[in-house]
Amino acid sequence: MASTFWGMLIKNFIKDDLAARLRSGQQLPAKLTIDALAEHYNVSFTPVRTAVTELINEGLLEKQPNRRLAARVTRTVGRRATREWKLPEQPRDAFQIVASDLVRLSLKGEAVYLREEGTAEKYNMSRSAIRNILHRLAGEGVLDHVPRRGWRLRPFRQDDLQAFVEVREVLELKALDLVWPRLDSIELQRMLDANVLPGSSHDLPRVDETLHEYLIKYSGNAYICEFFERQGRYYRMLFEWEDHDRATAMETVRQHQAILTALLEKNWSAACKLLSHHILNNHPILSVIGSVGDGEN
């Protein structure tokens, strides 16, 4: 499970960070207690307890009678020690893990309520850290904050997707019409080069979605921009999640390449047809989910 994976990541980071500081003589958190360490790393108690237990078992820490922790290693101070015990980088994908989990839950079509305390415990994070993530997801249209009830997850609806896609097609084609005289061939070529099919079965396709943002931004129409800013965030996250499927991502790359090639060749008719087809038909996983009510791929 993603939450278990995140718990392992953060536990390993805490353990490695403390071990490096203990061995090299670098500054430790002000207080070596479970509570203080949880506050210092902005996580729940669980990963801290596990990391501390492992460090005690390895002889780097010891628990004193007053329940505080103390170092048991002889510190080697100096440049050589600093190089040998480089501090680890903190995991940065907590938002992506939580977002991916909630998108999958949303795709089941149920308006689930989330509590900060329970969600923080699930992901081994502090309440302040999970609150920041939930606020970001609310900004993306995935959640709504309901006073005294927590956070309500936006349920996926096939009818909503279809309605959004139909309006999106009209507005993006209008954006293309408006930006057509000002198309930048250098920027179009950059976007074409950024969409790359895999060279082997071991490689992943590289999907670049900036074509859509480019058309909307440079259309110069404030109402088109406002629609996608207000209504498009939730679906943008769904489309990004859908591109985690290899076959879907490869088809997205092919369609982007075809549209951008037509734009570079100044082929208006072909560009419009290809863009329309891409918007209306490039959601195979979401279409299946909508028909069977299953959030797994």
C-alpha positions in Angstrom: 0.0 0.0 0.0 1.2 3.5 -0.7 0.7 4.6 2.9 2.9 1.7 4.1 5.5 2.7 1.5 5.5 6.3 2.7 5.8 5.1 6.3 8.9 3.1 5.4 10.4 6.1 3.5 10.0 8.5 6.4 11.2 6.0 9.0 14.3 5.3 7.0 15.0 9.0 6.6 14.6 9.6 10.3 16.9 6.7 11.2 19.5 7.6 8.6 19.5 11.3 9.5 19.9 10.6 13.2 22.6 8.0 12.6 24.6 10.4 10.4 24.4 13.2 13.0 25.3 10.8 15.9 28.4 9.4 14.0 29.6 12.7 12.6 29.0 15.1 15.5 26.6 17.2 13.5 23.9 19.1 15.4 21.1 16.9 16.8 17.5 18.0 17.5 17.3 20.1 20.8 15.6 17.2 22.7 16.1 13.5 22.2 12.6 12.3 23.1 9.9 10.7 21.0 7.6 13.7 21.3 10.4 16.2 20.4 11.6 14.1 17.5 8.1 13.8 16.1 7.7 17.5 16.2 11.2 18.1 14.8 10.5 15.8 11.7 6.9 16.9 11.5 5.6 13.3 11.5 3.5 11.1 13.8 5.0 9.1 16.7 5.0 5.7 14.8 8.0 6.2 12.4 10.0 7.9 15.1 9.5 5.0 17.6 10.5 2.5 15.0 13.6 4.5 13.9 14.6 5.0 17.6 14.1 1.3 18.4 16.4 0.3 15.5 19.0 2.8 16.5 18.9 1.5 20.1 19.3 -2.1 18.8 22.2 -1.0 16.7 23.9 0.6 19.7 23.7 4.2 18.5 21.2 5.3 21.1 20.3 4.3 24.7 17.2 5.0 26.7 17.9 6.7 30.1 15.9 6.3 33.3 14.2 9.7 32.7 13.0 8.3 29.3 15.2 10.6 27.4 17.5 9.2 24.8 21.3 9.6 24.8 24.0 8.9 22.2 26.2 5.8 22.7 28.6 6.3 19.8 31.9 8.1 19.9 31.6 11.0 17.5 34.2 11.6 14.9 34.3 15.3 14.2 35.9 17.0 11.2 35.7 17.3 7.5 36.4 13.6 6.9 33.6 12.6 9.1 31.2 15.1 7.5 32.0 13.6 4.1 31.6 10.0 5.3 28.3 10.6 7.1 26.4 12.9 4.6 22.9 13.7 5.8 20.2 12.0 3.7 17.7 13.9 1.6 14.2 14.1 3.0 11.5 12.2 1.0 9.6 14.7 -1.2 6.8 12.7 -2.6 4.3 12.7 0.3 1.9 14.9 -1.7 2.1 12.6 -4.7 1.4 9.5 -2.6 -1.6 11.0 -0.8 -2.9 12.6 -4.0 -2.6 9.3 -5.9 -4.5 7.4 -3.2 -7.3 10.0 -3.1 -7.6 10.1 -6.9 -8.1 6.3 -6.8 -10.6 6.6 -4.0 -12.4 9.4 -5.9 -12.7 7.1 -8.9 -14.8 4.7 -6.9 -17.5 7.4 -7.1 -18.2 7.7 -3.3 -18.3 11.0 -1.4 -16.0 9.9 1.4 -15.3 12.1 4.4 -11.7 12.3 5.7 -10.6 13.3 9.2 -7.2 15.0 9.6 -6.3 12.9 12.6 -7.0 9.6 11.0 -5.4 10.6 7.7 -2.3 11.8 9.4 -2.1 8.5 11.3 -2.5 6.5 8.1 0.4 8.2 6.4 2.6 8.5 9.5 2.6 12.3 9.3 1.8 15.2 11.6 -1.6 16.8 11.5 0.0 20.1 10.3 1.8 18.3 7.5 -1.3 16.4 6.3 -3.4 19.6 6.7 -1.1 21.4 4.2 -1.5 18.5 1.7 -5.3 18.5 2.1 -5.4 22.2 1.6 -3.4 21.8 -1.6 -5.8 19.1 -2.8 -8.7 21.3 -2.1 -7.1 23.9 -4.3 -7.0 21.3 -7.0 -10.7 20.6 -6.7 -10.2 17.1 -5.2 -11.5 17.9 -1.7 -14.0 20.3 -0.1 -13.6 21.4 3.5 -16.9 20.8 5.5 -17.0 22.5 8.9 -17.2 20.0 11.8 -17.2 17.1 9.4 -13.7 17.2 7.9 -12.8 16.9 4.3 -15.2 15.6 1.7 -13.6 13.8 -1.3 -15.1 14.7 -4.7 -16.5 11.6 -6.3 -15.8 10.9 -9.9 -18.9 10.9 -12.2 -18.8 9.8 -15.8 -21.4 12.3 -16.7 -19.4 15.1 -15.2 -16.3 14.0 -17.2 -18.2 13.9 -20.4 -19.7 17.3 -19.9 -16.3 18.8 -19.0 -14.7 17.2 -22.1 -17.3 18.5 -24.4 -16.9 22.1 -23.1 -13.1 21.6 -23.1 -13.2 20.7 -26.8 -15.1 23.9 -27.8 -12.9 26.2 -25.7 -9.5 24.7 -26.7 -10.5 24.8 -30.4 -11.5 28.5 -29.9 -8.1 29.0 -28.1 -6.3 27.5 -31.1 -8.2 29.8 -33.4 -7.2 32.8 -31.4 -3.6 31.9 -31.0 -3.1 30.7 -34.5 -1.6 33.9 -35.9 0.9 34.1 -33.0 2.1 30.5 -32.9 5.8 30.3 -31.9 7.5 27.6 -34.0 10.4 27.4 -31.5 8.1 26.7 -28.6 6.1 24.2 -30.6 9.3 22.3 -31.6 10.3 22.3 -27.9 7.0 20.7 -27.0 7.3 18.2 -29.8 10.8 17.2 -28.7 9.5 16.8 -25.1 7.0 14.1 -26.0 9.1 11.0 -26.4 8.2 7.4 -27.0 10.2 4.8 -25.1 13.3 3.4 -26.9 12.8 0.0 -25.4 10.4 -2.1 -23.3 12.3 -1.0 -20.2 11.9 2.7 -20.8 8.9 4.9 -20.0 7.3 7.4 -22.4 7.8 11.0 -21.6 4.6 13.0 -21.7 4.6 16.7 -22.0 1.2 18.3 -21.6 2.2 22.0 -22.0 0.5 22.2 -25.4 -2.9 22.7 -23.8 -1.6 25.3 -21.3 0.1 27.1 -24.2 -3.1 27.4 -26.2 -5.1 28.5 -23.3 -2.6 31.0 -21.9 -1.8 32.7 -25.3 -5.4 32.8 -26.5 -5.7 36.1 -24.7 -9.3 35.2 -23.7 -9.8 35.7 -20.0 -13.0 33.7 -19.9 -11.3 30.6 -21.4 -8.5 30.9 -18.9 -10.9 31.3 -16.0 -12.8 28.2 -17.0 -9.8 26.0 -17.0 -8.4 27.6 -13.8 -11.7 27.0 -11.9 -13.0 23.8 -13.5 -10.0 22.1 -15.0 -7.8 21.3 -12.0 -9.6 18.2 -10.8 -9.7 16.7 -14.3 -6.0 17.6 -14.9 -5.1 15.5 -11.9 -7.2 12.6 -13.2 -5.6 12.9 -16.6 -2.1 12.9 -15.1 -3.1 9.8 -13.0 -4.4 8.1 -16.2 -1.0 8.7 -17.9 0.6 6.4 -15.3 -0.7 3.6 -17.5 2.0 2.9 -20.0 -0.3 2.2 -23.0 -2.3 5.4 -22.4 0.9 7.5 -21.9 2.3 6.2 -25.2 -1.0 7.0 -27.1 -0.9 10.5 -25.5 2.6 11.0 -26.8 1.6 9.9 -30.3 -1.4 12.2 -30.4 0.6 15.2 -29.1 3.3 14.6 -31.7 0.7 14.5 -34.4 -1.0 17.7 -33.3 2.3 19.6 -32.9 3.6 18.4 -36.3 0.4 19.7 -37.9 0.8 23.0 -36.1 4.4 23.3 -37.3 3.4 22.6 -40.8 0.7 25.3 -40.6 -2.0 22.7 -41.4 -5.0 24.3 -39.8 -7.6 21.7 -40.7 -5.5 18.7 -39.6 -4.5 20.4 -36.3 -8.1 21.1 -35.4 -9.2 17.5 -36.2 -6.3 16.0 -34.3 -6.8 18.2 -31.3 -10.6 17.5 -31.2 -10.0 13.7 -31.4 -7.3 13.9 -28.7 -9.6 15.8 -26.3 -12.7 13.6 -26.9 -11.2 10.1 -27.1 -7.9 9.9 -25.1 -9.4 8.7 -21.8 -9.7 4.9 -22.1 -9.1 4.1 -18.4 -11.5 6.8 -17.1 -14.1 5.7 -19.6 -13.9 2.1 -18.3 -14.0 3.2 -14.7 -17.0 5.3 -15.3 -18.9 2.4 -16.8 -18.0 -0.3 -14.2 -17.5 1.9 -11.1 -14.1 0.4 -10.4 -11.1 2.7 -9.4 -8.3 0.2 -10.1 -6.4 -0.1 -13.3 
